[in-house]
Amino acid sequence: MKNKQGETSGMVIASRRFTDADVQQLLLQLEQELFQIYPAMPALTSLQPMLTLVAYQDGQALACVALMPLAEGEAEIKRLFVRPSARRLGLAKRLLHELEQFAVQQGMRRILVETGYLQVAAITLYQWLGYQQIAPYGAYIGNPVSRCFGKVLLPEQTKTPA
């Protein structure tokens, strides 16, 4: 539910283990949605992220995201997912903001993300948040479905607006 300022009221963002039941339930929904969009997609692999965040409202897990370390000073956003019933409430933006703050605290200077070319809402979100399209990296090199983005993290950019 949104309040008069357009923010979601009663929202709590909590760190969870990647193996937590709430995280796994959200990831199952993510995988089902991705298979509908990309039927030939391989199954999602397990991760060992440095941070996994879940957005809750009234005790219900509505969204998640994970952060994986890459090379020195770099990290990758993984498994950003918002339940369809909770979309357009700003949850993805809030989760990414928290993730970026954590990354800066961990000394990360750059954050990367990959999404599929058919996920226009995700691409729009990343670009709106200052992510620039980059060449495919790592496992995404040569994948025609992948669209990769990067953002330089500056400590002053991650402060919560007053």
C-alpha positions, 0 to 999 in steps of 0.5 A: 500500500502506498502512502500520500508521498507515494512510498510503500508503508510498512515495508521492511528490508532485511538481510537473509541467507540465500538459502532462506525459505523466503528467498527460495520461494521468490527465486522459484517464482523468478525462474518460472517467469524467466522460463515463460520469457525465455523457454530455452533458458537453462535452470538458474544456478545456486549462488553464494552471494555476499548479501541477499536482501528481501523486502517484506510487507506485513510479514510477506516476502515481496522482492529480493536481490543478491550481490555477488563479488567479482574482481577486486572492487567489483560486484554483480547484482543477481536475482532481482525479483519483485512479485507481480502483485507488488510491482510499481511500488518502488521495491526494486529501487529500494533494494538496489539502493540498499545494495549499492550502499552495502557495496560502497561500504565493502569497498566496491567501486563498480557494480554490474548487472545482466538482464535479458533483452526482452525485460524492458522494465528491468532495462529501463529501471537500471538506466533510470538509476544511472547504469550504463550499457556495457559490453557483455562480461564473463559468462554473458559474452556471446549471449545474444539475449544478454544486456549488461550494465555497469555503474561506478559507485561513489560514496556520495551517490549512495546517501539517502536523500534528506 
